[in-house]
Amino acid sequence: MATCPPYPTNPPRPHWWQRGWVRYGALTTLLAISGLVILALVREQTGTQGFLVGLGLAVLPVPLLIAAFRWLDRVEPGPWRNLVFCFAWGACAAALIAIIANSFATRWIATATADPAGADTLGATVIAPVVEESAKAAAVLLVFLFRRRDFTGIVDGVVTAGVTATGFAFTENILYLGNAFGTDQLTGDSGFASVTAATFFVRVVMSPFAHPLFTVLTGIGFGIAALSTGRHHLRRALLPLAGLLLAMGMHALWNGSAAFGEYGFLAVYGAFMVPCFGLLTWLVIWTRQRELRTVREELPAYVMAGWLAPAEPHTLASMHARRLARQYARRHAGKQAARAVAQYEAYATSLAFLRQRGRKGRAGPDFAVRERELLDALWHRRDVARPALDHAARATAPPPVTPWPGYGTPGSHAGYGYGYGYAAAAYAGYGYAARPGGFAPVAPYGGYGHGHPAPAAPAFTPAWVPAPFPAHVRNRPAYPSAHPAHRQPLPRRP
């Protein structure tokens, strides 16, 4: 009888440069040094007083932009460490690269052509878009390569690129506003007639979305590449490049609008920038709604296998119901329970996206391991999350769903108040022991008043603990193809 090879007792230790703390330390050191250098450069150009004024004015749009991108990412929120890295890269590393490269290129062109005015125009319309968009795209590329699990689609690309561009615009606004304040100090202007007020109105009030709008095109290219299968290597390489070229083109058009005449800026702003901003906003919101639809369509398979309660797919596919569930948990069991409900929602969403990739043939070799991890994470939070999700399901009252043919008896789970007729016994042949009686009625947080912790231990624990698969299983895709005959059966819940 063939057996799986045993795991090595002493796996080879990674080299020192492959260790996580070394990489995190090197990246943190790089960003810190870049921040100190860019701080010194901006302060040198603007002066201490101009720097403080520019900092105070430039920070105003940052919370609004970060909140907007975080709102777009609420369906499957990525980790905060990715957003912190992107903002720091844009504000420190990308800004430093842009200042040094733009200054060097402009001076070189002015020396070579003996035309300082023409060099400034060429630098603003050609050099700056190429340098700045490439520097910002580097952060998107790093997240795409080294945080691939958190980068699964268009919304992730938009959020990553937008936060990076927000950090870059923050530093650039400090420089522009600080210089404008220095000009007003020399001329004696103040109030609404000052250069500072005009700069603030143009850069912070009218166009705070300019830099995010440019770089989002690069992020969309990476997001579409993330949705492509592994076989389309050329497409995955060309799509981010196409997005980067579009970002450079739009940036060049924006910077060169002043050369189109007295009203060139307003013409480009009204006829091009605002429509493009509206179109991209619609695209991102439409993509977010499509993600919610994916949750609603993919999770019922796990209801069949007994991992999820019957009402959960429709509850998790509604942002309003999710918010109600978190509020209910916070009100009756405290912040810890609300955090557990939020984690349950995020893990369930990741599970739905993972299953969709597997069904479409885009699953990686770690599909089965990742699925087990997500199911185990859901299972250990179910006793805290299910009462809150059940309350949200009743409050939002989704319409009844017609049972799938051949799966259970309609109305078998009447405790949920809906017509979900899913039978957990349908998947009894997959080697996992079933819990007698199917789904237990969901009890509210009885005895857990506001501020009290969630239940310390679940009522029952999984009969299995996810373990690493053997090498010959771990390296094989769970879904060889998207054909139904090749699909791997779902693991049976304990």
N, C-alpha and C positions, 0 to 999 in steps of 0.2 A: 504494500500500500504506500502510495506516494505521500510524503509529508512535507510541510513547509520548512524551509531552512530556518534554523534558530537565529534569533537576533544576536549580533555580536555583543559580547559582554563588555568589551572595551572599545567603543567606537572611536575613530580617529578624532583627535582634538583639532579644532579649527586653528588656523594661524592667527596671530595676534591682531592683524589688520582686518580679520573677518568677524571679530567679536563685536556685538552690538554696542557695548559701552564705548569702544574705541571709535566707531563710526559716529555715534551721537556726540561724543566729545569733540571730534574733529569738526563736525558740522557746526556745533555750537560755537566753537572757537573761531571758525571762519566768519560766521555771521556777526559775532561780537566784534571782531577786528574790523570788519566792514562797517559796522555801525559807528564805531569810534572814529574811523577815518572820514566817513561821510558827515558825521557831526562836526568834525573839525573843519572840513571843506566848506560846508554850508555856513558855519559861524564866521569863517574868514571872509566869505563873500558878502554876508548880510550884516555883520556886526552883532554884538550880543543883544542889543535892544531889538534890532530887526529880526533876529532869530527867535526871540521870545514872542514877538508879535505874530510872526509867521506861524510859529508852532501853535499858538492859541487859536488862530483862525483856521489853520489847515486841519486841525483835529475835529472840527465840527461835523463834516460829512462822513467821517469814518464809521462811527457807530451805526448810522443809518444804512450805509452800504453793507457793512458786515451783517447787520440784522436781516437785510433783504436777501443776501446770499444764503444765510443760515435758514431763512424761511423756505427758500427753494429746495433746500436739502433736508427738509423735515421728514420726507417719506422714508428714506434710509440715511439718517444722519451719519456723516463721517466723523472720525475722531477729531477732537479739537487740536491735537498735536499737529495734524496735517495743515490746518488753517493757520496755526501760529507759525509754522515753518514757512508757509506761502507768504504770509504778510511780512515776516521778517526778511525773507529773501527779496521781496519787492522793495521794501523800504530801505534795506541796507545794501545787499550784494548787487541787485539789478541797478539801483540808483548810482552806486559807486562806479560800476562798469559804464553806465551811460554818461556820467559827468566826465570821466577820464577819456573815453573814446570820442565823445562828441567834441570836447575841447581840442584834443590832438588833431582830429580830422579837419576841423574848421580852421585851425591855425595852419595846417599843412596846405590846405586849398588856398587860403589867403596869401601865403608865401609864394606858392607856385603860380598863381594867377595875378598877383598884385592888385586884387580887387576885394577888399574886406567886406563890402556890402554884398557882393555876389556870393562870397564864401559863406556869409551868414545865411543867406537865402537857400543856398544849396545844402548847407548843413542841416537846416530846419526841415526841408522837404524831402531830402534823400538820406542823409547820414543818420539823423536822429530816428526816423521810423525803423530803419534796419537794425540799428544798434539796440534801441530800447525794446522793441518787440522780441528780438532774439534773446536779450537778457531776461525778460519776463517769461518767455517760453521755456527757458531752462528749468524753472521751478516746476512747471507742468510736466516736463519730461522726466524729472527726477521722481515725482510722485507716481507717474505712470509706470516707471520701471521698477521702483523699489517699494511701492505701496499698491501693488497691482490688485490686491484683494479689496482695497477701498476705492478703486477706480474702475467702475463697471459700466459706465454709460455717459450719455450726453450731459446729464445734470451734474455728475461728478466733475466732468471737464469744465463746465461753466463755472461751478463754484470755485474750483482750484484756480482757474485763470482769473476770475473776477477778484478773489481775495488778494492774489499776487499783484494785480494791477492797482488795487486799492492802496496797498502799501507803497507802491511806486509813486502813485499820484500824491500820497500824503507827503513824502519827502520832497517831491517836485514843487508842491504848493508852498511848502515852507520856504523854499528858495525864491520862488517868484514873489510871494507876498512879503518876504523879508526885504528883497531888493526894492519892491515898490514902496515900502515904508521908508527905506533909506532915501529914495528919490524925493518923497514928500518932506523929509527932514531938511533936505537941501533947498527945496523950492518954497517951503513954508505952506504948502497946501494941506488942507484938512477937511474933514467932513465928507459929504457925498461927492464933492468935486475933486477929491484926492485920487491919486493913482492907486493907492491901496484899496479904496472902495471899488474902483472900476475893476481892478484885478480880482478882488473877492467876488464881485458879481458875475464876472465871466467864468472864472474857474470853479467856484464853489457853488454858486446858485444856479447858473445856466447849464453848466456842463460837468457836474461831478461824476457823471457816468462815462465820460469820454474815454479815459484810459481803460476802465473795465470793458467797455464796448469793443475796443480794438482787440484786446487780449482774449476776450471770450470767443472770438472767431477761431483762434488757435486752440482753445479748450474744446470747442465743438469738434474740430478735426481730430483731436485725440480721443474724444468721447465716441465718435463714430468708429474710429480704429479699434477701440476697446470692444465694440459690439461685433466686429468682424471675426470670422473664424480663423483658426491658426493656419489654414491652408492659403489664405490670401495675404501673403507676406508683402507683395508689392503694394496692394491697396492700403495695408496698415502703415506702410512707410510714406505713401504719397498723400494720404488724407491729412495728417498733421502738417506736412509741408504746405499743402494747399491752404489750410487754415492760417498758417503763419504768413503766407504771401498776401492773403486777403487782409489780414490785420495790418501788415505794412502798407498796403495800398490805401486803406481807409485812414490810417494815421498820416500818411503823406498828404492826402487830400485835405484833411483837417488842418494840418500845419501850413499848407500852402494856400488856404482860403484867403489870407490877407493879401495875396498877390492878385486876387481877382477883382480888385477895385474897392471902392469905399464900402460897398455893401456886400462884399464877397463873403465875409464871415457869416453874416445873417442868412445869406442865400444858401450856403452849404449847411448851415445849422438847421434851417427850416425845411429845405428840400431833400436833404440826404441823411443827416445825423438823427433827427427825430424819427423819421419813418423807419430807419434801420433799427433804432432802439426799440420802437414798438414791435417790429417784426420779430426781433430776437426775444423780446419779452414774451410774446405770444408763443414762440417755439418752445421756450423753456417751460412755460406753464402747461402747454399741451403735452410735453414730455413727462412732466410730473403727473398729470392725470393718467397718462398711459401706464406709468409705474404703479399707480393705485389699481388700475384695471388688471395689471399683471398679478398683483397680490390677490385680488378677488378670484382670478381664474386658476391660479396655481395651487393655492393652499387647500382647496377642497380635497385634493388627493391625500393630504395628511389627515384630514378629517376621516376619510375612509379607513386609514390605517390606525386610527385611534390616538394619534398624537395631539390633535387639536379638538376643541369643542366645536359642535356643529355651527354655532353662530359666529365663530371667530373670523372666518374669511371675510364676511361682509363688514364686520366691525373694524377689522384691521385695514380695510380698504377705504375707510372714511377718516379724514383728518379730524373732523368734528367728533366722531365717536372716540378716537384715540385720546383727544384732549379731555373728554368727559371721563374716560377711564382713569387717566392720571389724576384728575381732580378728585374723583371719588376715592381713590386709594390714599391720596394725601389727606383728605378730610377725615377718613375713618381709621387709617393706620399709620399716618405720619409720612415724613419725607422719604424714609427708607423704602417704604412700600411703593410710593410714587416712582422712585428711581427704578425699582424692580419692574414695574409695569412698563416704563419707558424702554428698558432693556429688552423686555419680552417683545414689545412691538418692533424694535429694531432687528432683533434676531429673526423674528417671523418674516419680516420683509426681506432680509438677506436670504432666508431659506427659499422664499418664492422666486427671487431673482436667480438663485443658484439652480433651482429646478427648471426654470425657463431656459437657462443656458444649456442645461443637460438635454432637455427635450429638443432643442434646436441644433444639437451637435456641437456646441461651443464649450462644453465642459472640459476642464483641465484634468490631468491625471489624479489630482487630489480631490476629485468630486466626492467620493464616498467618505473620505475622512472628514472633509468639511461639512458634509451633511450630518454625519454623526455628531460633530461638535455643536452644530446649531441645534439639533434635536435635543441633545443633552442639556444645553443651556436653557432651552424652553422648558424642559421637563422639571428642572430644579427651581423654576420660578412660577410654576403653574398654580400652586396653591395661593400665592399672593396676587397673581395677575388675573386669574379667571373670574373671581367675584367682581372685580372692577370692569372687566370686559363684558361680563354678562349684564351688569348694570348699564353700561353704555349701549349694548345691543338693544336692551328693552327701551331705553330712552330715545334712541334714534329710530327704532321700529322699522327695520328694513322689510321689504315685501317678502313673502314666503318664496322659497326656492324649490322648484320641482325636483324630486329625488332622481338620482341617476338610475336608469333602468338596471335591474338586477342587483342592486345594492341595498339590502335591508328593507324595512317596512316603513312606509310613510308615517310620520308622527311618532316613531319609536322613542324619540327623545323629547317627550312632551314637557319635561321640566324646563326647557328653554323657551317655551311659549311660541315656537315657530315650527313650520312644517318641514324641518330638516330630517329626512328619513335615512340617515346613514347608519349602516350597521358595522360595528368594529370587527365582527367575526368574519367579514368577507376576506380579510387578509390573514386568516389564521394559519396559512401554510407557509409562512416565511420564517419560521424558526424562533419567534419571540413569543414568550408566554403572554396570554391576554389576561387582563384584569377581570375577574368575574363581575358580571353585572353591567359591563359597558361603562358608560359615563355616569359618575355619581352626581347627584344634584349639587349645584353650586351654592355654597352657603355664603352669606354676607360676612363682613368683618365683625361678627358678633364677639363682644368682649374686648375689641380693640378700639378704644376711643382715640380721639385726635391726639397725636403726639406719641402714641405707643408704638413700639416696633412691630414689624410684621411677624408672622409665625416663625419661630426659630427653626423648625424643621418641617418638611412636607409630611403629609399624612402617609404617603407611601413613596418609596424610592425606586428608581429604575432597577430592573433585574440585571441590567448589564452596565458596565462602565466602558466607555469608548476606549479602545486600546489601539496602538499603532498597528496598521496592517502590515503583513509581510511585504517584502520588496516587490515580489512579482505581482501582488495585488495593488499595492500603493501606486505603482507606475503605470497602471492600465486605466484608461478612461472608463468611468462608470457607464457612459452612454456612447458606445461605438458609433452610432449614427442616430439620426432623428426618426428612423423608421420605427413604428410601434412594436414590431416584432423583436427589435433589438433593445428595447428599453429594459433597464434593470428594475426589478420589483422594489417597492418601497420597504424599508425595514419596518417590522411589526413593533408596535409599542409594547412595553411590558404589561 
